[in-house]
Amino acid sequence: MIRRKITTLYRCKSAGPRNNGLLKNCDFQFAFEDGTTPHCPQCGELLVMKESERSVSRLLQEGFAKEKRNK
Protein backbone atom coordinates (compact mmCIF):
# COMPACT_ATOMS: atom_id res chain seq x y z
CA MET A 1 0.00 0.00 0.00
CA ILE A 2 1.34 3.40 -1.00
CA ARG A 3 1.02 6.13 1.59
CA ARG A 4 1.05 9.74 0.55
CA LYS A 5 2.34 12.42 2.82
CA ILE A 6 -0.13 15.24 3.30
CA THR A 7 1.44 18.53 2.33
CA THR A 8 0.31 22.12 2.56
CA LEU A 9 1.53 25.01 0.44
CA TYR A 10 3.11 27.79 2.51
CA ARG A 11 4.15 31.23 1.28
CA CYS A 12 6.31 34.00 2.72
CA LYS A 13 4.37 37.22 3.33
CA SER A 14 7.30 39.51 4.17
CA ALA A 15 7.39 42.87 2.43
CA GLY A 16 10.30 45.12 1.66
CA PRO A 17 14.03 44.45 1.92
CA ARG A 18 15.16 41.63 4.19
CA ASN A 19 18.41 40.10 5.40
CA ASN A 20 20.24 43.44 5.84
CA GLY A 21 19.12 44.63 2.43
CA LEU A 22 20.64 41.67 0.56
CA LEU A 23 17.19 40.29 -0.29
CA LYS A 24 15.10 42.92 -2.09
CA ASN A 25 11.85 40.91 -2.13
CA CYS A 26 11.02 37.48 -0.73
CA ASP A 27 8.53 35.39 -2.74
CA PHE A 28 9.43 31.98 -1.30
CA GLN A 29 6.78 29.25 -1.35
CA PHE A 30 7.03 25.52 -0.74
CA ALA A 31 4.78 22.55 0.10
CA PHE A 32 5.75 21.34 3.59
CA GLU A 33 4.39 18.29 5.41
CA ASP A 34 1.44 18.91 7.71
CA GLY A 35 2.13 19.41 11.38
CA THR A 36 4.96 21.91 10.97
CA THR A 37 5.08 25.67 11.39
CA PRO A 38 7.88 26.52 8.99
CA HIS A 39 9.92 29.68 8.72
CA CYS A 40 11.22 31.10 5.45
CA PRO A 41 14.73 29.80 4.73
CA GLN A 42 15.61 33.02 2.89
CA CYS A 43 14.49 35.72 5.33
CA GLY A 44 13.39 33.91 8.52
CA GLU A 45 9.80 35.21 8.48
CA LEU A 46 7.03 32.88 9.63
CA LEU A 47 5.33 31.34 6.58
CA VAL A 48 1.56 31.44 6.17
CA MET A 49 -0.64 28.84 4.57
CA LYS A 50 -1.61 29.65 1.00
CA GLU A 51 -5.12 28.66 0.12
CA SER A 52 -5.67 26.87 -3.13
CA GLU A 53 -7.39 28.89 -5.80
CA ARG A 54 -10.81 27.28 -6.19
CA SER A 55 -11.14 23.55 -5.64
CA VAL A 56 -14.14 21.49 -6.71
CA SER A 57 -15.49 21.34 -3.15
CA ARG A 58 -15.16 25.12 -2.79
CA LEU A 59 -17.02 25.66 -6.08
CA LEU A 60 -19.80 23.34 -4.91
CA GLN A 61 -20.04 25.15 -1.56
CA GLU A 62 -20.25 28.53 -3.28
CA GLY A 63 -22.92 27.26 -5.69
CA PHE A 64 -24.95 25.80 -2.83
CA ALA A 65 -24.74 29.05 -0.86
CA LYS A 66 -25.76 31.04 -3.94
CA GLU A 67 -28.78 28.79 -4.55
CA LYS A 68 -29.75 29.01 -0.90
CA ARG A 69 -29.65 32.84 -1.02
CA ASN A 70 -31.79 32.96 -4.19
CA LYS A 71 -34.68 30.97 -2.67
C-alpha positions in Angstrom: 0.0 0.0 0.0 1.3 3.4 -1.0 1.0 6.1 1.6 1.0 9.7 0.6 2.3 12.4 2.8 -0.1 15.2 3.3 1.4 18.5 2.3 0.3 22.1 2.6 1.5 25.0 0.4 3.1 27.8 2.5 4.2 31.2 1.3 6.3 34.0 2.7 4.4 37.2 3.3 7.3 39.5 4.2 7.4 42.9 2.4 10.3 45.1 1.7 14.0 44.5 1.9 15.2 41.6 4.2 18.4 40.1 5.4 20.2 43.4 5.8 19.1 44.6 2.4 20.6 41.7 0.6 17.2 40.3 -0.3 15.1 42.9 -2.1 11.9 40.9 -2.1 11.0 37.5 -0.7 8.5 35.4 -2.7 9.4 32.0 -1.3 6.8 29.3 -1.3 7.0 25.5 -0.7 4.8 22.5 0.1 5.7 21.3 3.6 4.4 18.3 5.4 1.4 18.9 7.7 2.1 19.4 11.4 5.0 21.9 11.0 5.1 25.7 11.4 7.9 26.5 9.0 9.9 29.7 8.7 11.2 31.1 5.4 14.7 29.8 4.7 15.6 33.0 2.9 14.5 35.7 5.3 13.4 33.9 8.5 9.8 35.2 8.5 7.0 32.9 9.6 5.3 31.3 6.6 1.6 31.4 6.2 -0.6 28.8 4.6 -1.6 29.6 1.0 -5.1 28.7 0.1 -5.7 26.9 -3.1 -7.4 28.9 -5.8 -10.8 27.3 -6.2 -11.1 23.5 -5.6 -14.1 21.5 -6.7 -15.5 21.3 -3.2 -15.2 25.1 -2.8 -17.0 25.7 -6.1 -19.8 23.3 -4.9 -20.0 25.2 -1.6 -20.2 28.5 -3.3 -22.9 27.3 -5.7 -24.9 25.8 -2.8 -24.7 29.1 -0.9 -25.8 31.0 -3.9 -28.8 28.8 -4.6 -29.8 29.0 -0.9 -29.7 32.8 -1.0 -31.8 33.0 -4.2 -34.7 31.0 -2.7 
